[in-house]
Amino acid sequence: YPGVNPVSVEAIQDVIQQGVGYNEISQAIHPIIGKPFLHFHPCMSKELLQSTSK
């Protein structure tokens, strides 16, 4: 949601430093607070956990 969420995939990449891209990160509206947020895409969670646990 451009212009709404101050957190970008690039900011997440800086924090994680594992080359996380748009295939691993999704943006959605939080079901409880109703604000946009970034979350790890469920289809890639196995690969993400393996790469960050090293």
LUMDREN-170874 format. One line per field, with one value per atom (N, C-alpha, C, O): residue in three letters; chain; atom name; x, y, z. Coordinates in Angstrom, 1 decimal, always signed. Last residue first. Example, Ala and Ser with C-alpha at 12.3 -4.5 7.8 and 13.67 -1.06 7.14 Angstrom:
<pts>
resn <- (Ser, Ser, Ser, Ser, Ala, Ala, Ala, Ala)
chain <- (A, A, A, A, A, A, A, A)
name <- (N, CA, C, O, N, CA, C, O)
xx <- (+12.8, +13.7, +12.9, +13.4, +13.2, +12.3, +13.2, +14.2)
yy <- (-2.2, -1.1, +0.0, +1.1, -5.7, -4.5, -3.3, -3.3)
zz <- (+7.1, +7.1, +7.9, +8.0, +7.8, +7.8, +7.8, +8.5)
</pts>
This chain:
<pts>
resn <- (Lys, Lys, Lys, Lys, Ser, Ser, Ser, Ser, Thr, Thr, Thr, Thr, Ser, Ser, Ser, Ser, Gln, Gln, Gln, Gln, Leu, Leu, Leu, Leu, Leu, Leu, Leu, Leu, Glu, Glu, Glu, Glu, Lys, Lys, Lys, Lys, Ser, Ser, Ser, Ser, Met, Met, Met, Met, Cys, Cys, Cys, Cys, Pro, Pro, Pro, Pro, His, His, His, His, Phe, Phe, Phe, Phe, His, His, His, His, Leu, Leu, Leu, Leu, Phe, Phe, Phe, Phe, Pro, Pro, Pro, Pro, Lys, Lys, Lys, Lys, Gly, Gly, Gly, Gly, Ile, Ile, Ile, Ile, Ile, Ile, Ile, Ile, Pro, Pro, Pro, Pro, His, His, His, His, Ile, Ile, Ile, Ile, Ala, Ala, Ala, Ala, Gln, Gln, Gln, Gln, Ser, Ser, Ser, Ser, Ile, Ile, Ile, Ile, Glu, Glu, Glu, Glu, Asn, Asn, Asn, Asn, Tyr, Tyr, Tyr, Tyr, Gly, Gly, Gly, Gly, Val, Val, Val, Val, Gly, Gly, Gly, Gly, Gln, Gln, Gln, Gln, Gln, Gln, Gln, Gln, Ile, Ile, Ile, Ile, Val, Val, Val, Val, Asp, Asp, Asp, Asp, Gln, Gln, Gln, Gln, Ile, Ile, Ile, Ile, Ala, Ala, Ala, Ala, Glu, Glu, Glu, Glu, Val, Val, Val, Val, Ser, Ser, Ser, Ser, Val, Val, Val, Val, Pro, Pro, Pro, Pro, Asn, Asn, Asn, Asn, Val, Val, Val, Val, Gly, Gly, Gly, Gly, Pro, Pro, Pro, Pro, Tyr, Tyr, Tyr, Tyr)
chain <- (A, A, A, A, A, A, A, A, A, A, A, A, A, A, A, A, A, A, A, A, A, A, A, A, A, A, A, A, A, A, A, A, A, A, A, A, A, A, A, A, A, A, A, A, A, A, A, A, A, A, A, A, A, A, A, A, A, A, A, A, A, A, A, A, A, A, A, A, A, A, A, A, A, A, A, A, A, A, A, A, A, A, A, A, A, A, A, A, A, A, A, A, A, A, A, A, A, A, A, A, A, A, A, A, A, A, A, A, A, A, A, A, A, A, A, A, A, A, A, A, A, A, A, A, A, A, A, A, A, A, A, A, A, A, A, A, A, A, A, A, A, A, A, A, A, A, A, A, A, A, A, A, A, A, A, A, A, A, A, A, A, A, A, A, A, A, A, A, A, A, A, A, A, A, A, A, A, A, A, A, A, A, A, A, A, A, A, A, A, A, A, A, A, A, A, A, A, A, A, A, A, A, A, A, A, A, A, A, A, A, A, A, A, A, A, A)
name <- (N, CA, C, O, N, CA, C, O, N, CA, C, O, N, CA, C, O, N, CA, C, O, N, CA, C, O, N, CA, C, O, N, CA, C, O, N, CA, C, O, N, CA, C, O, N, CA, C, O, N, CA, C, O, N, CA, C, O, N, CA, C, O, N, CA, C, O, N, CA, C, O, N, CA, C, O, N, CA, C, O, N, CA, C, O, N, CA, C, O, N, CA, C, O, N, CA, C, O, N, CA, C, O, N, CA, C, O, N, CA, C, O, N, CA, C, O, N, CA, C, O, N, CA, C, O, N, CA, C, O, N, CA, C, O, N, CA, C, O, N, CA, C, O, N, CA, C, O, N, CA, C, O, N, CA, C, O, N, CA, C, O, N, CA, C, O, N, CA, C, O, N, CA, C, O, N, CA, C, O, N, CA, C, O, N, CA, C, O, N, CA, C, O, N, CA, C, O, N, CA, C, O, N, CA, C, O, N, CA, C, O, N, CA, C, O, N, CA, C, O, N, CA, C, O, N, CA, C, O, N, CA, C, O, N, CA, C, O, N, CA, C, O)
xx <- (+21.1, +22.5, +23.4, +24.6, +18.5, +19.0, +20.5, +21.1, +17.8, +18.1, +18.6, +19.2, +17.3, +18.4, +18.7, +19.9, +15.2, +16.4, +17.6, +18.7, +13.2, +13.7, +15.0, +15.9, +12.8, +13.3, +13.9, +14.9, +11.9, +13.2, +13.7, +14.9, +9.5, +10.5, +11.9, +12.8, +8.0, +8.5, +9.6, +10.5, +6.9, +8.3, +8.9, +10.1, +4.1, +4.7, +6.2, +6.8, +3.6, +3.6, +4.2, +4.7, +5.8, +4.8, +4.8, +5.9, +6.0, +6.7, +5.6, +4.6, +4.5, +4.7, +5.4, +5.3, +3.8, +4.5, +4.7, +4.8, +0.6, +1.8, +2.5, +1.8, -1.9, -1.1, +0.2, +0.7, -4.5, -3.4, -2.6, -2.5, -6.4, -6.8, -5.8, -6.1, -6.1, -5.9, -6.2, -6.3, -6.9, -7.4, -7.3, -8.2, -5.8, -7.2, -7.8, -9.0, -3.9, -3.9, -5.4, -6.2, -3.6, -4.2, -4.3, -4.9, -0.3, -1.7, -2.3, -1.5, +2.4, +1.8, +0.3, -0.3, +5.0, +3.7, +3.2, +3.6, +8.1, +7.4, +6.1, +6.0, +9.2, +9.2, +8.3, +8.0, +9.2, +8.6, +8.4, +7.6, +10.6, +9.2, +8.5, +7.3, +13.3, +12.7, +11.2, +10.5, +16.1, +14.7, +14.1, +14.4, +18.9, +18.4, +16.9, +16.5, +19.5, +19.5, +19.0, +18.7, +19.2, +20.4, +20.6, +21.7, +17.2, +17.5, +18.8, +19.5, +17.4, +17.3, +17.7, +18.5, +17.4, +18.5, +18.6, +19.6, +15.0, +16.3, +17.5, +18.4, +13.2, +13.3, +14.6, +15.2, +13.7, +14.0, +14.1, +15.0, +12.8, +14.2, +14.6, +15.7, +10.1, +10.9, +12.4, +13.1, +9.3, +9.4, +10.2, +10.8, +7.1, +8.1, +8.1, +7.1, +5.0, +6.3, +7.4, +8.6, +2.2, +3.0, +4.5, +5.1, +1.2, +0.5, +1.4, +1.4, +2.6, +2.3, +1.5, +1.3, +1.3, +2.2, +1.7, +0.5, +0.8, +0.0, +0.9, +1.2)
yy <- (-20.1, -20.4, -19.4, -19.5, -19.3, -20.0, -20.4, -21.0, -18.1, -17.2, -18.0, -17.3, -20.3, -19.3, -18.4, -18.0, -21.6, -22.3, -21.3, -21.5, -19.7, -20.2, -20.9, -20.7, -19.5, -18.3, -18.8, -18.3, -22.0, -21.5, -20.3, -20.3, -22.0, -23.0, -22.6, -22.7, -19.8, -19.8, -20.8, -20.5, -19.4, -19.4, -19.5, -19.3, -19.3, -20.3, -20.4, -21.4, -17.1, -18.5, -19.5, -20.5, -14.3, -15.1, -16.5, -17.1, -12.3, -13.3, -14.1, -14.6, -9.0, -10.3, -11.3, -11.1, -5.6, -6.6, -7.9, -7.9, -3.9, -4.4, -5.4, -6.0, -1.5, -2.3, -2.7, -2.0, -1.8, -1.1, -2.0, -3.2, -3.1, -2.5, -1.6, -0.7, -4.6, -3.2, -2.4, -1.2, -7.2, -6.6, -5.1, -4.4, -7.8, -8.1, -7.5, -7.3, -5.6, -6.4, -6.6, -5.6, -5.9, -5.1, -6.0, -7.1, -6.8, -7.0, -6.0, -5.3, -7.9, -6.8, -7.0, -7.3, -10.3, -9.8, -8.7, -8.6, -11.6, -10.7, -10.3, -10.1, -13.3, -13.8, -12.9, -13.3, -12.0, -13.3, -13.8, -14.7, -9.6, -9.5, -10.9, -11.0, -10.8, -10.0, -10.1, -10.4, -10.9, -11.1, -10.2, -9.0, -11.1, -11.0, -11.3, -11.9, -11.0, -12.3, -12.3, -13.3, -8.9, -9.0, -10.4, -11.0, -7.9, -9.3, -9.6, -10.6, -5.1, -5.7, -7.2, -7.6, -4.7, -4.1, -4.8, -5.0, -5.9, -6.4, -5.9, -6.7, -4.0, -5.4, -6.1, -6.8, -1.9, -1.7, -3.1, -3.3, -3.0, -2.6, -2.5, -2.8, -3.2, -4.5, -4.2, -4.9, -0.6, -1.2, -2.5, -2.9, +1.1, +0.1, -0.5, -0.8, +2.9, +3.5, +2.4, +2.7, +2.6, +1.8, +2.4, +2.3, +4.5, +4.2, +3.6, +4.0, +4.7, +5.9, +5.7, +6.7, +1.7, +2.8, +4.1, +4.4, -1.2, +0.0, +1.2, +1.8)
zz <- (+10.1, +9.9, +10.6, +10.5, +10.2, +11.3, +11.2, +12.2, +7.8, +8.9, +10.2, +11.1, +6.1, +5.8, +6.9, +7.0, +7.4, +7.2, +6.9, +7.4, +7.3, +8.6, +8.4, +9.3, +4.5, +5.3, +6.7, +7.1, +3.8, +3.3, +4.1, +4.3, +5.3, +5.5, +5.0, +5.8, +4.2, +5.6, +5.9, +6.6, +1.8, +1.8, +3.2, +3.4, +2.2, +1.2, +1.3, +0.9, +3.9, +4.4, +3.5, +3.9, +3.9, +3.1, +3.6, +3.7, +6.8, +5.9, +5.2, +5.8, +6.5, +7.1, +6.2, +5.0, +7.2, +6.4, +7.2, +8.4, +7.4, +8.0, +7.0, +6.1, +7.7, +6.9, +7.6, +8.5, +10.2, +9.6, +8.8, +9.1, +11.8, +10.6, +9.9, +9.1, +14.1, +14.2, +13.0, +13.0, +13.1, +14.4, +14.4, +14.8, +10.6, +10.9, +12.2, +12.3, +8.8, +10.0, +10.4, +10.4, +5.4, +6.4, +7.6, +7.5, +4.1, +4.2, +5.3, +6.0, +2.1, +2.9, +2.9, +1.9, +2.3, +1.8, +2.7, +3.8, +1.3, +2.2, +1.5, +0.3, -0.5, +0.8, +1.8, +2.8, -2.9, -2.9, -1.5, -1.2, -2.5, -2.6, -2.6, -2.4, -0.3, -1.4, -1.3, -0.4, +1.7, +1.7, +0.6, +0.5, +2.2, +0.9, +0.7, -0.3, +4.9, +4.2, +2.8, +2.2, +6.7, +6.0, +5.4, +5.4, +8.4, +8.4, +7.7, +8.1, +8.1, +9.5, +9.4, +10.3, +5.4, +6.2, +7.6, +8.1, +4.6, +4.2, +5.0, +5.3, +5.7, +6.3, +5.9, +6.7, +4.0, +5.4, +6.1, +7.0, +1.6, +1.7, +3.2, +3.6, +2.1, +2.0, +2.1, +2.7, +4.5, +3.1, +3.2, +4.2, +6.5, +6.5, +5.0, +4.5, +6.4, +6.4, +6.3, +6.1, +4.4, +5.4, +5.3, +4.2, +2.6, +3.8, +4.8, +6.0, +0.2, +0.9, +2.2, +2.9, -1.2, -1.3, -0.5, -0.6, +0.0, +0.0, +0.0, +1.1)
</pts>
